[in-house]
């Protein structure tokens, strides 16, 4: 995959993740524990939904970091090379994950 195409994919994905993160901010906020307005089961469901939203946000944040690191490697002229051994990362691997940091050999270690 050429670097320009990879950059476009990474930038598009970054924008998507940022929009999803902004759109789900309410779901991650603190659940009120007022049992008068919310029944016990509803409160437990709300707490579970909050925990799931927080876990999803952690995954988004981790993916955003990988994307930013890939963009930085592009700017530094180091994109497409394994950060472990310095060998080329295969084009097929980069097509599947444009933010890949390791060649297949080093990723399997």
C-alpha positions as a printed Julia matrix, in Angstrom:
109×3 Matrix{Float64}:
   0.0     0.0    0.0
   1.39    3.39  -0.83
   1.97    5.82   1.98
  -0.49    8.44   0.69
  -3.35    5.93   0.69
  -2.35    4.71   4.16
  -2.26    8.29   5.46
  -5.78    8.93   4.13
  -7.08    5.74   5.76
  -5.43    6.63   9.08
  -6.74   10.21   9.04
 -10.26    9.06   8.18
 -10.2     6.46  10.96
  -8.85    9.03  13.43
 -11.73   11.37  12.59
 -14.26    8.54  12.98
 -12.87    7.58  16.39
 -12.9    11.16  17.6
 -16.53   11.58  16.5
 -17.54    8.32  18.2
 -15.76    9.39  21.35
 -17.51   12.76  21.43
 -20.87   11.11  20.73
 -20.57    8.63  23.58
 -19.4    11.03  26.28
 -22.8    10.96  28.02
 -22.74    7.17  28.33
 -19.43    7.31  30.2
 -20.54    9.87  32.78
 -21.17    8.98  36.41
 -24.39    7.1   37.08
 -26.54    8.67  39.76
 -27.22    6.37  42.68
 -30.6     7.85  43.59
 -32.77    4.77  44.07
 -35.89    6.92  44.34
 -35.73    7.89  40.66
 -34.08    4.74  39.31
 -34.91    1.2   40.39
 -32.2    -1.16  41.55
 -32.18   -3.23  38.34
 -32.26   -0.12  36.16
 -29.36    1.31  38.13
 -27.39   -1.93  37.73
 -28.11   -1.87  34.0
 -26.98    1.76  33.82
 -23.75    0.9   35.67
 -23.11   -2.0   33.28
 -23.71    0.23  30.25
 -21.37    2.84  31.72
 -18.64    0.23  32.25
 -19.03   -1.0   28.68
 -18.88    2.57  27.34
 -15.73    3.23  29.36
 -14.08    0.03  28.07
 -14.96    0.98  24.5
 -13.48    4.43  25.05
 -10.24    2.89  26.33
 -10.05    0.8   23.14
 -10.66    3.91  21.02
  -7.96    5.8   22.89
  -5.48    2.98  22.32
  -6.31    2.89  18.61
  -5.94    6.68  18.39
  -2.47    6.41  19.91
  -1.5     3.77  17.33
  -2.79    6.0   14.54
  -0.91    9.05  15.82
   2.27    6.98  16.1
   1.85    5.72  12.53
   1.35    9.28  11.27
   4.46   10.35  13.18
   6.45    7.49  11.6
   5.26    8.73   8.2
   6.47   12.24   8.97
   9.83   10.84  10.1
  10.22    8.62   7.02
  10.06    5.46   9.12
   6.62    4.21   8.07
   6.41    0.65   6.82
   9.43   -0.56   8.74
   9.31   -2.84  11.77
  10.08   -0.95  14.97
  11.71   -4.1   16.36
  14.03   -5.31  13.6
  13.84   -2.54  10.97
  12.72   -4.86   8.17
   9.91   -3.93   5.79
   6.37   -4.62   6.98
   4.57   -6.44   4.16
   2.14   -4.43   2.03
  -0.63   -6.93   2.81
  -0.1    -6.46   6.53
  -0.26   -2.68   6.14
  -3.44   -3.0    4.06
  -5.08   -4.89   6.91
  -3.69   -2.57   9.61
  -2.11    0.67   8.33
  -0.96    1.39  11.9
   0.99   -1.88  12.18
   4.32   -1.43  13.96
   5.88   -4.88  13.56
   6.65   -7.26  10.71
   4.93  -10.62  10.88
   8.02  -12.31  12.34
   8.43   -9.84  15.21
   4.67   -9.66  15.85
   4.64  -13.41  16.48
   7.27  -13.27  19.2
